[in-house]
Amino acid sequence: MKVIKLCLLLFICFNVSLGQKNRVFWTEQPATRTGNIGTINIDGSGESMYFGEYQGYGGIDFDDNNNKLYIANNFDGKIQVMDGDGSNITDLITDIHPRDVALDLTHQKIYWTNYTYSDPKIMRADLDGNNIEDFTNSDVLKDGCDLSAIVVDEFADPVKVYFVERWDKKIKEAWEGYPHWVGTLFDCKDGGLISSWGLELAGNYLYWSSRFAGSISRGDLTNESKIELYSGLSTTMHIAVDAIAGKIYWIDGSSDSNGKIVSANINGSTAEADYDIIKTGINSGWGLALSNDRNSTLINDEKLIITDSYQLFPIYPNPCNPETNIRYNIPKQSQINVNIYNLLGQLIKTLISEKQSMGQYVLKWNGTDNKNQPVGNGVYLCQLISDNGFNKTEKVILLK
């Protein structure tokens, strides 16, 4: 691998290349049960349709690193993979019952909700389809619980999986290394999670759709509170989140060819009249996924959504070689300290220590210490502290 001997620290406010999402993929399940897959740029241009020979395309996820789309084909009992241009579709894993898929690119794993009435569970395998295993044991989920959407926090230690148990109206979590335990995060029997198919993770927040309630909600993982972001929608199916651009996308799953893909601000601030309609004429839309521009996109200040809370977002890329981006949000003027530590708690690098005004900021750490000398491979801790009491730490893996 390429080794950079000396790098300078760069501080950038509202101007950094982070690979903003620029393309949408979706699946359709029309009455004929033929599996259609579509893709379009977020500005509505460059539409393509891929008409599959298989039935029941469901949840999907996109691997930007390798330009691959992974598809849960629940009617035919398999997970398939194809190139981003629609070519080379192949059966990756067969003889399963996947409802939705989620990728862990850090550990090169694919997860899925495997639903059968008598044996519902979370499963995973390597991205090449090998080493299939149960992530949860059969005894932790009761017979008949209807599993649907799934996301994975690949940067957590241990790795965490969040998933929807539809009929009990619950979002649950499972941890790597604890196959006999499943916890409930959001119990939405008040109506907030009626027949939910969409679930997304961004920072400390989970986002989900409620198909028949016609709503999109957000849950805070730090205190398990939840709010409704958008309501009065149609049959909202899968959703996708671009945290960098501050946008949430959802698919209207109308079964009469009048479905559409819609986007709005991630914080719930967009009025219905201002929804961005990206694509119309979708026939029984189902799965939804975003992909990055293959060339990096410049993020400007007008595209960032300032939230009303302190946030340290997941570090990206992670692992890094050696440069990575550290993005955070400040809701008001504050004294901000961002430091890198090793696992012994020793200070490696002070990235910034100054008073900053409200806004979103991005720092770059290039794998050097306070003497601008490269540090070794390993796990490091990035800590953000404000004078208002906010304290958050994210792990970052350095691989050169």
MARDO-176688 format. One record per atom (N, C-alpha, C): x, y, z. Coordinates in steps of 0.05 Angstrom, whole numbers, padded with zeros to 5 digits, always signed. Layout:
% MARDO-176688
XYZ ...
***
This chain:
% MARDO-176688
+00017-00024+00000 +00000+00000+00000 +00017+00025+00000 +00007+00047-00010 +00021+00072-00011 +00024+00084+00017 +00048+00093+00024 +00052+00105+00050 +00059+00134+00046 +00045+00152+00059 +00051+00180+00058 +00067+00187+00083 +00091+00198+00079 +00109+00202+00101 +00102+00226+00118 +00092+00248+00105 +00086+00272+00121 +00062+00286+00108 +00043+00292+00124 +00019+00306+00114 +00012+00329+00133 +00000+00350+00121 -00007+00373+00137 -00037+00370+00145 -00043+00381+00168 -00071+00382+00177 -00086+00403+00162 -00109+00396+00152 -00126+00415+00138 -00152+00419+00154 -00160+00444+00157 -00186+00449+00169 -00203+00463+00148 -00227+00452+00144 -00244+00462+00123 -00272+00466+00134 -00284+00489+00130 -00311+00494+00139 -00328+00496+00114 -00348+00478+00111 -00368+00479+00089 -00355+00475+00061 -00334+00460+00059 -00321+00457+00033 -00303+00433+00032 -00315+00409+00028 -00298+00385+00029 -00310+00364+00011 -00293+00348+00000 -00301+00327-00018 -00307+00302-00002 -00332+00294+00000 -00340+00271+00017 -00356+00250+00002 -00358+00252-00024 -00373+00232-00039 -00403+00234-00034 -00415+00256-00040 -00444+00260-00037 -00459+00241-00054 -00482+00232-00045 -00498+00214-00061 -00509+00228-00085 -00509+00215-00108 -00519+00228-00132 -00536+00210-00150 -00541+00185-00142 -00557+00168-00158 -00575+00150-00140 -00599+00144-00151 -00619+00129-00136 -00624+00103-00151 -00626+00081-00136 -00635+00055-00147 -00661+00048-00133 -00679+00035-00148 -00703+00025-00135 -00712-00002-00148 -00728-00016-00133 -00740-00041-00144 -00770-00039-00146 -00781-00055-00163 -00810-00055-00167 -00820-00084-00164 -00844-00086-00153 -00858-00112-00151 -00886-00109-00163 -00889-00107-00189 -00915-00105-00201 -00931-00131-00199 -00956-00129-00207 -00974-00152-00204 -00964-00177-00219 -00949-00172-00240 -00938-00195-00255 -00915-00209-00240 -00906-00197-00219 -00884-00207-00202 -00857-00208-00216 -00855-00196-00240 -00829-00194-00252 -00813-00173-00237 -00787-00179-00233 -00771-00161-00216 -00757-00140-00232 -00767-00115-00230 -00756-00093-00245 -00738-00077-00226 -00716-00067-00237 -00697-00050-00222 -00692-00025-00239 -00695-00002-00226 -00690+00023-00240 -00668+00040-00227 -00657+00058-00242 -00637+00076-00231 -00639+00103-00245 -00634+00124-00230 -00637+00152-00240 -00619+00170-00224 -00608+00191-00236 -00594+00211-00222 -00613+00227-00204 -00603+00239-00183 -00621+00253-00164 -00632+00278-00177 -00621+00288-00199 -00632+00311-00213 -00653+00302-00234 -00659+00276-00234 -00680+00266-00253 -00670+00258-00280 -00644+00260-00285 -00633+00252-00311 -00622+00224-00310 -00615+00214-00334 -00600+00189-00336 -00615+00164-00326 -00641+00162-00332 -00657+00139-00323 -00651+00114-00339 -00649+00092-00325 -00647+00066-00338 -00664+00046-00323 -00675+00026-00338 -00691+00005-00326 -00679-00022-00333 -00678-00040-00313 -00668-00067-00318 -00691-00086-00311 -00700-00101-00330 -00723-00118-00327 -00713-00147-00322 -00716-00156-00297 -00706-00182-00290 -00725-00205-00296 -00713-00228-00296 -00729-00252-00301 -00739-00264-00275 -00731-00252-00253 -00738-00263-00227 -00761-00249-00214 -00772-00260-00194 -00796-00249-00181 -00787-00235-00155 -00804-00215-00148 -00803-00205-00120 -00778-00191-00111 -00767-00173-00127 -00744-00158-00117 -00753-00140-00093 -00738-00142-00071 -00746-00127-00047 -00725-00106-00039 -00715-00108-00014 -00696-00088-00005 -00669-00090-00019 -00655-00068-00021 -00629-00067-00035 -00609-00050-00020 -00584-00053-00026 -00563-00036-00015 -00540-00035-00036 -00525-00013-00036 -00505-00008-00056 -00477-00007-00045 -00459-00020-00058 -00430-00020-00050 -00416-00001-00068 -00411+00023-00058 -00397+00044-00074 -00369+00037-00080 -00356+00022-00062 -00328+00015-00067 -00324-00002-00092 -00343-00020-00097 -00340-00039-00119 -00362-00036-00140 -00379-00015-00137 -00400-00009-00157 -00418-00033-00161 -00428-00044-00138 -00445-00068-00138 -00471-00062-00124 -00493-00072-00135 -00520-00070-00122 -00527-00098-00112 -00534-00100-00086 -00543-00125-00074 -00573-00124-00070 -00587-00146-00077 -00616-00146-00079 -00627-00170-00063 -00646-00164-00046 -00661-00185-00032 -00684-00194-00050 -00682-00218-00061 -00703-00229-00078 -00719-00249-00061 -00739-00237-00047 -00753-00253-00027 -00771-00274-00038 -00783-00271-00062 -00801-00291-00073 -00785-00315-00083 -00762-00311-00094 -00746-00333-00104 -00726-00343-00083 -00726-00331-00059 -00709-00342-00037 -00680-00340-00042 -00670-00315-00050 -00642-00312-00056 -00634-00283-00053 -00608-00279-00050 -00596-00252-00052 -00580-00252-00078 -00584-00231-00094 -00570-00228-00119 -00552-00203-00119 -00533-00202-00137 -00515-00180-00140 -00511-00173-00169 -00510-00147-00175 -00505-00139-00203 -00487-00114-00203 -00475-00109-00226 -00459-00085-00229 -00478-00061-00229 -00466-00038-00224 -00482-00013-00222 -00495-00005-00249 -00486-00016-00271 -00498-00011-00297 -00519-00031-00305 -00526-00049-00287 -00546-00069-00292 -00536-00095-00304 -00511-00097-00309 -00500-00121-00321 -00491-00141-00300 -00486-00165-00309 -00474-00187-00293 -00490-00193-00268 -00516-00195-00270 -00532-00203-00247 -00529-00232-00242 -00522-00239-00217 -00517-00267-00210 -00530-00273-00183 -00535-00299-00179 -00546-00308-00153 -00522-00311-00134 -00523-00296-00112 -00502-00296-00092 -00506-00317-00071 -00530-00317-00059 -00537-00335-00037 -00565-00345-00043 -00569-00371-00042 -00595-00384-00048 -00606-00399-00024 -00630-00409-00026 -00644-00425-00006 -00646-00410+00021 -00653-00384+00019 -00658-00368+00043 -00684-00353+00039 -00691-00336+00057 -00716-00321+00056 -00711-00291+00063 -00697-00276+00046 -00689-00249+00053 -00711-00229+00048 -00715-00211+00067 -00734-00188+00063 -00718-00163+00056 -00696-00158+00069 -00680-00134+00064 -00651-00141+00069 -00632-00125+00057 -00604-00130+00060 -00590-00104+00069 -00567-00108+00083 -00551-00085+00092 -00522-00093+00090 -00505-00075+00081 -00477-00080+00076 -00460-00069+00098 -00440-00084+00106 -00418-00076+00124 -00393-00077+00108 -00385-00054+00097 -00362-00054+00079 -00336-00054+00095 -00337-00046+00120 -00313-00046+00137 -00303-00075+00141 -00322-00093+00146 -00315-00121+00151 -00322-00140+00128 -00331-00127+00106 -00337-00142+00081 -00359-00164+00086 -00381-00154+00098 -00404-00172+00105 -00430-00161+00093 -00448-00180+00088 -00476-00173+00081 -00494-00185+00102 -00513-00169+00112 -00533-00178+00131 -00561-00178+00118 -00578-00196+00128 -00606-00195+00118 -00625-00205+00140 -00650-00195+00138 -00672-00206+00154 -00682-00230+00140 -00681-00253+00154 -00690-00278+00142 -00717-00286+00155 -00738-00284+00139 -00765-00289+00151 -00777-00315+00142 -00781-00333+00161 -00799-00355+00158 -00816-00356+00183 -00840-00366+00182 -00858-00365+00205 -00846-00378+00229 -00833-00401+00225 -00824-00417+00248 -00794-00411+00256 -00780-00396+00239 -00752-00392+00244 -00742-00365+00235 -00753-00343+00245 -00744-00317+00238 -00717-00310+00251 -00699-00298+00236 -00673-00292+00248 -00658-00272+00230 -00636-00261+00241 -00618-00244+00226 -00595-00262+00218 -00587-00260+00192 -00565-00276+00181 -00544-00258+00168 -00521-00268+00163 -00500-00253+00149 -00482-00273+00134 -00466-00261+00116 -00446-00276+00101 -00425-00257+00091 -00403-00268+00080 -00383-00251+00067 -00396-00239+00042 -00384-00217+00032 -00395-00203+00009 -00394-00221-00016 -00376-00242-00016 -00375-00260-00039 -00394-00284-00036 -00411-00283-00014 -00431-00304-00010 -00421-00327+00007 -00396-00328+00015 -00386-00350+00031 -00391-00344+00061 -00386-00366+00077 -00388-00364+00106 -00415-00354+00116 -00436-00366+00107 -00463-00359+00116 -00467-00368+00145 -00478-00350+00161 -00482-00357+00189 -00505-00341+00201 -00516-00352+00223 -00537-00338+00238 -00524-00316+00255 -00535-00292+00254 -00526-00271+00272 -00542-00271+00298 -00567-00279+00296 -00583-00284+00320 -00592-00313+00320 -00594-00325+00343 -00604-00352+00345 -00634-00354+00343 -00644-00377+00336 -00672-00380+00331 -00689-00376+00356 -00677-00378+00379 -00693-00377+00404 -00699-00348+00413 -00688-00328+00400 -00692-00300+00410 -00714-00286+00396 -00724-00296+00374 -00746-00283+00359 -00769-00304+00358 -00793-00295+00366 -00815-00314+00368 -00826-00322+00341 -00839-00345+00340 -00852-00354+00315 -00871-00333+00305 -00870-00327+00279 -00890-00309+00267 -00882-00280+00267 -00860-00273+00281 -00853-00245+00281 -00843-00238+00253 -00854-00216+00242 -00850-00209+00214 -00827-00190+00211 -00804-00200+00203 -00780-00184+00200 -00780-00170+00173 -00772-00145+00173 -00771-00131+00147 -00744-00116+00144 -00743-00090+00149 -00720-00074+00143 -00697-00079+00162 -00672-00074+00153 -00648-00078+00169 -00627-00058+00161 -00612-00048+00181 -00588-00032+00177 -00566-00042+00196 -00541-00036+00190 -00519-00045+00206 -00501-00022+00213 -00493-00020+00238 -00473+00000+00247 -00446-00015+00247 -00432-00012+00225 -00406-00027+00221 -00384-00015+00237 -00387+00010+00247 -00366+00023+00262 -00369+00019+00293 -00391+00007+00301 -00395+00002+00329 -00377-00022+00338 -00371-00022+00363 -00355-00044+00375 -00369-00054+00400 -00383-00077+00399 -00385-00095+00375 -00404-00084+00354 -00403-00096+00330 -00421-00088+00308 -00450-00092+00317 -00466-00072+00311 -00495-00073+00318 -00512-00073+00293 -00534-00088+00296 -00554-00090+00274 -00580-00080+00285 -00594-00063+00270 -00620-00053+00277 -00640-00064+00256 -00663-00073+00265 -00682-00085+00247 -00711-00080+00256 -00729-00083+00238 -00758-00078+00244 -00772-00105+00247 -00787-00107+00269 -00806-00129+00273 -00834-00117+00270 -00845-00121+00246 -00868-00105+00237 -00893-00109+00254 -00901-00134+00258 -00927-00138+00270 -00927-00130+00300 -00905-00132+00313 -00903-00122+00340 -00897-00092+00341 -00893-00080+00318 -00888-00051+00316 -00865-00042+00332 -00842-00056+00328 -00818-00050+00344 -00793-00049+00326 -00775-00031+00334 -00748-00031+00323 -00730-00044+00344 -00715-00064+00336 -00699-00079+00355 -00669-00077+00347 -00652-00086+00365 -00623-00086+00360 -00612-00113+00368 -00591-00121+00354 -00575-00145+00360 -00546-00138+00358 -00529-00151+00375 -00501-00145+00376 -00484-00169+00368 -00462-00164+00355 -00444-00185+00348 -00433-00198+00373 -00433-00225+00374 -00422-00239+00397 -00443-00245+00418 -00468-00236+00414 -00490-00240+00433 -00514-00252+00418 -00512-00276+00407 -00533-00287+00390 -00559-00294+00405 -00558-00296+00431 -00582-00303+00446 -00596-00278+00458 -00588-00254+00449 -00600-00230+00460 -00609-00212+00438 -00633-00201+00441 -00644-00180+00423 -00658-00160+00441 -00652-00134+00436 -00664-00113+00452 -00683-00096+00436 -00703-00084+00450 -00722-00067+00438 -00713-00038+00441 -00712-00023+00420 -00704+00005+00421 -00728+00024+00421 -00745+00020+00401 -00768+00038+00398 -00793+00021+00396 -00810+00023+00416 -00836+00009+00417 -00856+00030+00408 -00866+00026+00383 -00882+00046+00370 -00911+00037+00368 -00922+00025+00389 -00950+00016+00388 -00970+00039+00388 -00960+00064+00391 -00977+00087+00388 -00984+00093+00359 -00974+00077+00341 -00980+00080+00313 -00957+00090+00296 -00934+00094+00307 -00912+00105+00293 -00897+00084+00275 -00904+00059+00277 -00890+00039+00262 -00909+00018+00252 -00928+00026+00236 -00948+00008+00225 -00939-00003+00198 -00933-00029+00197 -00924-00041+00172 -00900-00026+00160 -00879-00024+00175 -00856-00009+00166 -00837-00027+00149 -00829-00016+00126 -00810-00029+00109 -00783-00015+00107 -00782+00010+00114 -00758+00026+00111 -00744+00032+00137 -00717+00029+00138 -00702+00035+00162 -00674+00045+00153 -00665+00067+00163 -00638+00078+00156 -00624+00088+00181 -00598+00087+00181 -00581+00097+00203 -00564+00120+00193 -00563+00142+00209 -00546+00164+00202 -00537+00177+00229 -00511+00173+00235 -00501+00184+00260 -00515+00170+00284 -00526+00186+00302 -00540+00176+00325 -00570+00172+00321 -00578+00174+00296 -00607+00173+00291 -00615+00149+00273 -00637+00137+00279 -00651+00118+00262 -00675+00132+00249 -00679+00126+00224 -00702+00137+00209 -00718+00113+00199 -00745+00116+00200 -00761+00094+00190 -00787+00105+00177 -00798+00089+00160 -00823+00095+00146 -00845+00078+00158 -00869+00088+00156 -00893+00073+00164 -00912+00072+00140 -00913+00048+00128 -00927+00045+00102 -00955+00055+00102 -00972+00044+00120 -01000+00051+00119 -01007+00076+00135 -00990+00083+00154 -00993+00108+00169 -00985+00132+00152 -00969+00127+00131 -00960+00148+00113 -00943+00169+00127 -00922+00159+00141 -00905+00177+00156 -00876+00168+00156 -00858+00187+00162 -00830+00181+00166 -00822+00193+00193 -00808+00176+00209 -00801+00184+00236 -00771+00182+00241 -00762+00194+00263 -00734+00193+00271 -00732+00186+00300 -00713+00168+00307 -00708+00160+00334 -00680+00167+00342 -00676+00178+00366 -00650+00185+00376 -00639+00162+00392 -00616+00151+00383 -00605+00127+00396 -00592+00134+00423 -00587+00160+00428 -00574+00167+00453 -00594+00167+00477 -00619+00173+00471 -00639+00174+00493 -00665+00160+00486 -00666+00147+00462 -00689+00131+00453 -00715+00147+00451 -00712+00173+00446 -00735+00190+00440 -00741+00189+00410 -00765+00196+00402 -00772+00194+00374 -00791+00217+00367 -00789+00226+00342 -00807+00247+00332 -00816+00239+00304 -00839+00250+00296 -00849+00246+00269 -00839+00269+00251 -00825+00263+00230 -00814+00283+00212 -00834+00291+00191 -00846+00272+00178 -00865+00277+00156 -00890+00259+00159 -00913+00270+00154 -00938+00255+00156 -00956+00262+00133 -00979+00248+00131 -00998+00253+00109 -00987+00243+00082 -00968+00224+00083 -00957+00214+00058 -00975+00191+00048 -00967+00180+00025 -00981+00157+00014 -00969+00132+00026 -00967+00111+00010 -00957+00085+00021 -00926+00086+00020 -00914+00097+00041 -00885+00100+00042 -00872+00073+00046 -00855+00065+00027 -00841+00040+00029 -00813+00044+00039 -00792+00035+00025 -00765+00038+00035 -00756+00067+00033 -00737+00074+00050 -00726+00101+00051 -00695+00099+00048 -00683+00122+00042 -00654+00124+00041 -00646+00152+00050 -00622+00153+00063 -00613+00178+00076 -00586+00186+00065 -00583+00211+00057 -00557+00223+00051 -00551+00243+00072 -00536+00234+00093 -00531+00252+00116 -00513+00275+00109 -00496+00272+00089 -00478+00293+00081 -00493+00316+00069 -00511+00310+00051 -00527+00331+00038 -00552+00339+00054 -00557+00324+00076 -00580+00331+00093 -00607+00324+00080 -00608+00302+00065 -00633+00295+00051 -00642+00267+00058 -00669+00263+00058 -00680+00237+00061 -00698+00231+00037 -00696+00207+00027 -00711+00199+00003 -00730+00177+00011 -00753+00177-00002 -00772+00154+00003 -00786+00147-00023 -00796+00123-00023 -00809+00113-00047 -00839+00109-00041 -00856+00121-00057 -00885+00117-00056 -00891+00092-00071 -00900+00072-00057 -00904+00045-00069 -00930+00041-00082 -00942+00061-00094 -00968+00057-00106 -00968+00034-00127 -00989+00019-00127 -00991-00005-00144 -01004+00000-00171 -01009+00026-00178 -01023+00032-00203 -01006+00048-00222 -00979+00044-00220 -00960+00058-00238 -00959+00087-00232 -00969+00096-00210 -00968+00124-00202 -00949+00129-00179 -00932+00110-00173 -00913+00113-00152 -00891+00133-00159 -00877+00142-00139 -00856+00162-00144 -00834+00161-00123 -00811+00172-00130 -00789+00176-00111 -00788+00205-00103 -00787+00210-00077 -00789+00237-00066 -00765+00242-00048 -00756+00267-00046 -00736+00274-00027 -00744+00300-00012 -00733+00303+00012 -00739+00326+00028 -00716+00329+00048 -00716+00351+00063 -00695+00355+00083 -00696+00334+00105 -00673+00326+00115 -00671+00304+00134 -00683+00312+00161 -00685+00338+00167 -00694+00346+00193 -00724+00351+00194 -00739+00345+00173 -00768+00348+00173 -00778+00376+00167 -00761+00394+00156 -00768+00422+00153 -00780+00428+00126 -00781+00409+00108 -00792+00415+00081 -00822+00414+00080 -00834+00435+00070 -00863+00436+00066 -00871+00417+00043 -00895+00406+00044 -00904+00387+00024 -00902+00399-00004 -00908+00424-00007 -00907+00437-00033 -00878+00438-00044 -00858+00435-00026 -00830+00437-00035 -00816+00410-00037 -00831+00388-00034 -00819+00362-00038 -00806+00361-00066 -00784+00348-00068 -00770+00344-00094 -00778+00318-00105 -00794+00318-00127 -00803+00293-00140 -00782+00286-00161 -00767+00264-00156 -00745+00256-00173 -00754+00238-00195 -00774+00221-00190 -00783+00201-00210 -00812+00195-00206 -00828+00194-00227 -00856+00186-00226 -00860+00162-00243 -00885+00151-00242 -00892+00128-00259 -00880+00102-00250 -00874+00099-00224 -00864+00074-00214 -00886+00055-00208 -00883+00030-00216 -00903+00010-00212 -00897-00008-00188 -00911-00004-00166 -00907-00020-00142 -00878-00018-00132 -00869+00006-00127 -00842+00010-00117 -00837-00003-00090 -00813-00012-00085 -00807-00027-00061 -00781-00018-00049 -00758-00029-00059 -00732-00022-00047 -00721+00004-00057 -00702+00016-00041 -00690+00041-00048 -00662+00042-00038 -00643+00052-00054 -00615+00055-00045 -00603+00078-00060 -00582+00091-00048 -00567+00112-00060 -00539+00103-00065 -00527+00116-00086 -00499+00110-00091 -00484+00137-00093 -00458+00135-00087 -00441+00159-00089 -00433+00164-00118 -00427+00190-00123 -00413+00197-00147 -00387+00182-00148 -00381+00170-00171 -00355+00155-00173 -00332+00175-00172 -00337+00200-00179 -00317+00221-00174 -00328+00238-00151 -00310+00247-00133 -00319+00261-00109 -00334+00286-00116 -00354+00293-00100 -00370+00317-00104 -00364+00337-00082 -00362+00362-00090 -00356+00383-00071 -00381+00391-00056 -00380+00391-00029 -00402+00398-00012 -00400+00427-00005 -00420+00443-00013 -00420+00472-00007 -00438+00478+00016 -00435+00502+00027 -00450+00509+00052 -00480+00508+00048 -00491+00515+00025 -00520+00516+00023 -00532+00488+00022 -00515+00467+00019 -00525+00440+00018 -00525+00426+00045 -00513+00438+00065 -00511+00426+00091 -00535+00435+00109 -00546+00416+00123 -00569+00422+00141 -00559+00424+00169 -00562+00448+00181 -00553+00452+00209 -00575+00442+00228 -00568+00424+00246 -00587+00414+00265 -00586+00429+00291 -00604+00424+00309 -00606+00439+00334 -00592+00424+00357 -00572+00408+00351 -00558+00393+00372 -00529+00390+00364 -00512+00385+00384 -00484+00378+00379 -00483+00350+00367 -00467+00346+00347 -00464+00319+00335 -00436+00315+00325 -00425+00291+00331 -00401+00281+00318 -00409+00258+00300 -00407+00262+00274 -00417+00242+00255 -00397+00219+00252 -00406+00196+00241 -00387+00174+00236 -00364+00184+00218 -00340+00176+00225 -00316+00184+00211 -00315+00169+00184 -00308+00183+00163 -00308+00171+00137 -00284+00182+00120 -00269+00165+00106 -00271+00136+00106 -00260+00123+00132 -00269+00100+00138 -00260+00086+00162 -00263+00056+00157 -00241+00041+00154 -00213+00049+00159 -00203+00070+00138 -00181+00084+00146 -00170+00105+00128 -00141+00098+00121 -00132+00111+00099 -00105+00105+00089 -00092+00129+00076 -00080+00148+00091 -00084+00151+00119 -00104+00173+00126 -00114+00187+00105 -00131+00211+00110 -00160+00203+00115 -00173+00217+00133 -00201+00213+00138 -00214+00240+00145 -00241+00241+00143 -00257+00265+00148 -00272+00262+00174 -00270+00283+00190 -00284+00284+00216 -00304+00307+00215 -00329+00301+00214 -00350+00321+00210 -00366+00323+00236 -00373+00348+00244 -00388+00353+00268 -00406+00377+00265 -00426+00379+00282 -00446+00400+00281 -00446+00415+00308 -00447+00442+00306 -00448+00459+00330 -00474+00476+00328 -00492+00474+00347 -00517+00489+00345 -00515+00518+00354 -00493+00525+00368 -00489+00553+00376 -00459+00557+00381 -00451+00582+00384 -00423+00588+00388 -00412+00573+00413 -00390+00559+00410 -00379+00542+00431 -00349+00540+00429 -00336+00535+00452 -00308+00527+00452 -00307+00497+00445 -00292+00491+00424 -00292+00464+00413 -00263+00453+00414 -00261+00429+00424 -00235+00414+00424 -00239+00387+00411 -00223+00382+00390 -00224+00356+00377 -00195+00345+00378 -00193+00321+00390 -00167+00309+00395 -00168+00280+00385 -00144+00270+00378 -00140+00242+00371 -00124+00229+00393 -00133+00206+00404 -00119+00191+00425 -00114+00162+00415 -00094+00150+00427 -00091+00121+00423 -00107+00106+00443 -00107+00079+00442 -00124+00064+00460 -00113+00064+00489 -00089+00075+00494 -00079+00078+00521 -00088+00105+00533 -00102+00120+00517 -00111+00146+00527 -00091+00168+00524 -00069+00163+00509 -00048+00183+00505 -00056+00201+00481 -00052+00227+00485 -00059+00246+00465 -00040+00243+00441 -00051+00240+00417 -00036+00237+00392 -00035+00264+00377 -00059+00276+00374 -00060+00300+00357 -00083+00317+00367 -00078+00343+00370 -00099+00363+00374 -00106+00375+00347 -00130+00369+00338 -00139+00378+00312 -00148+00407+00313 -00162+00414+00335 -00171+00442+00338 -00178+00447+00367 -00173+00471+00376 -00181+00480+00402 -00186+00510+00401 -00211+00517+00396 -00218+00545+00392 -00248+00548+00394 -00256+00574+00396 -00285+00580+00397 -00295+00581+00368 -00317+00567+00363 -00328+00566+00336 -00358+00574+00337 -00367+00586+00315 -00395+00594+00313 -00412+00571+00304 -00439+00575+00304 -00457+00554+00296 -00451+00545+00267 -00453+00519+00262 -00449+00509+00235 -00439+00480+00235 -00435+00469+00212 -00423+00443+00208 -00395+00446+00198 -00377+00431+00209 -00348+00433+00203 -00337+00406+00196 -00316+00406+00180 -00302+00382+00173 -00272+00385+00178 -00260+00367+00193 -00231+00366+00196 -00220+00342+00181 -00196+00345+00172 -00181+00322+00161 -00159+00314+00179 -00158+00288+00186 -00135+00278+00200 -00119+00259+00181 -00093+00264+00179 -00077+00250+00160 -00058+00229+00173 -00066+00220+00196 -00050+00199+00209 -00023+00208+00220 -00022+00234+00229 +00002+00244+00241 -00003+00253+00270 +00019+00256+00285 +00017+00265+00313 +00022+00295+00314 +00024+00306+00338 +00028+00335+00342 +00055+00345+00332 +00073+00327+00325 +00099+00335+00313 +00098+00330+00283 +00074+00325+00273 +00070+00319+00244 +00086+00295+00235 +00090+00276+00253 +00103+00250+00246 +00081+00229+00242 +00084+00212+00222 +00064+00191+00218 +00063+00172+00242 +00039+00164+00249 +00035+00144+00271 +00029+00117+00258 +00031+00096+00274 +00029+00069+00264 +00000+00061+00259 -00003+00039+00245 -00030+00027+00241 -00043+00020+00267 -00069+00021+00268 -00083+00013+00292 -00109+00028+00296 -00121+00024+00319 -00147+00037+00326 -00141+00062+00343 -00153+00084+00335 -00150+00109+00349 -00178+00120+00357 -00178+00139+00375 -00203+00150+00385 -00203+00180+00379 -00225+00189+00366 -00229+00217+00360 -00250+00228+00380 -00242+00247+00396 -00260+00258+00416 -00266+00287+00411 -00292+00294+00412 -00301+00322+00410 -00313+00330+00436 -00303+00352+00447 -00314+00363+00473 -00320+00392+00469 -00344+00401+00479 -00351+00429+00478 -00353+00440+00506 -00352+00466+00509 -00354+00478+00535 -00383+00477+00546 -00401+00467+00530 -00429+00463+00540 -00434+00435+00550 -00413+00419+00553 -00416+00393+00565 -00419+00370+00545 -00419+00376+00519 -00421+00354+00499 -00395+00339+00498 -00396+00313+00498 -00372+00296+00497 -00378+00271+00481 -00365+00268+00458 -00371+00245+00441 -00345+00234+00429 -00343+00208+00428 -00319+00195+00417 -00326+00176+00395 -00311+00176+00373 -00314+00157+00351 -00288+00143+00346 -00289+00117+00340 -00265+00102+00334 -00258+00106+00305 -00232+00106+00299 -00222+00107+00272 -00199+00088+00269 -00199+00072+00248 -00179+00052+00243 -00160+00063+00221 -00134+00063+00228 -00113+00072+00209 -00099+00048+00197 -00101+00045+00170 -00088+00023+00156 -00073+00035+00132 -00047+00033+00132 -00030+00044+00111 -00017+00021+00095 
***
